[in-house]
């Protein structure tokens, strides 16, 4: 009862008139500017403050009305974070416990700062029990330090030694976790480098991998183990050793199966996505399909993770010429209610997949007319060929894919003057690309320009040996970056283009 009295006294002295949050009632109030702002954000209507200010008040973003609304809106959003629903079935136990421990630790600090020591001690004990179960080393250290202080003040040597023991044990574990995070972060920085630069860091990455193995042997920490598996996975991916990459992902999944308390949906999704990436690069549609269908049952349909799986699933089908299955994957993704709420970059990528699928599906034979009809429901070939391709500069890479799609359809129609114009547009866009960062795309554009020089006469095409050899010697490698995307591997695409001349 004493702790309830302490907390009640704090609330009585320092209570506020109203807690501003986004609960169901406030979001349902359609006459509120907050709701209008919230709904527009969820619909992805704003790119910047200027868009928001114009939509809400028809004013500039510096206007006091908009600035005050934005400030209060942000405060309300932040307040709501303390009350988000972590009890949903889709949230793993580890993730729920992680959220509640950190939220309750914040409450412990608030109670301590308001001298509600009995309530703080009781809550700290509860948090510590959960943290020990899931090995949240930072929370264990924080709670143990406070509880050790309480034990000392109560002259309780037994409790003092217990909490002191936790501090000694988990200080070493916490330092090991910090080191493992550092090594993981160093690999992430290397991961974004162009593929052609990665040979220079191979030995360095191997050193990180070995260091993480040593840490995992000394400390039984889920943080250390996850970082070890992730770094080894990235290392093999950068080496393009996809067989060993699959082995590491399997080991990570076995670790999760043996330690269900440590299941983190984000980490599990990462390993299963890496498996999809490996199957894509190995052009192993059979096992890619098995992994995709199993994984898609685990993750919430329509989530960002779900759409990323669908993308890799689709690319694996396209790269292995399983176009009928690719069309089914595309239709399944497009039919999802949240498809229209994808960010603009993702929507443009799926638009490109639609173009290539409509082209290659037109060549497929068999009882698939219903599938073709469903696929082409939103695709108008004449509009695609005649309308200008207008994308932002940062999506210039995707414009190239759309131009290539136009060229495929135009060659199919023997519309050589229009195809020549599209190839010339490729030249215009290609001059903006850094050859290191966009190596394979640049080589493919060079090949396409030789077709233009030969006036679409197959026997007159020359000077293609070097760029084609560059494609063969620098294989396709996709890590989710726009500049690495290939709906069809460029070598295959080039040979297909030649077959149309």
Secondary structure, DSSP 8 states (H G I E B T S, - for coil): -HHHHHHHHHHHHH--S------HHHHH-TT-HHHHHHHHHHTT--SSHHHHHHHHHSS-TTSHHHHHHHHHHHHHHHHHHTT----STTS-HHHHHHHHHHHHHHHHHHHHHTT-HHHHHHHHHHHHHHHHHHT-HHHHHHHHHHHHHHHHHTT-HHHHHHHHHHHHHHHHHHHHHHHHHHHHHHHHHHHTS-GGGGGGGHHHHHHHHHHHHHHHHH---HHHHHHHHHHHHHHHHHTT-HHHHHHHHHHHHHHHHH-GGG--HHHHHHHHHHHHHHHHHHT-HHHHHHHHHHHHTTS-TTSHHHHHHHHHHHHHHHHTT-HHHHHHHHHHHHTSGGGGGS-HHHHHHHHHHHHHHHHHHTT--SS-HHHHHHHGGG--HHHHHHS-----GGGHHHHHHHHHHHHHHHHHTT-HHHHHHHHHHHHHHHTTS-TTTTHHHHHHHHHHHHHHHTTT-GGG--S-HHHHHHHHHS----SS-GGG--SS-HHHHHHHHHHT-
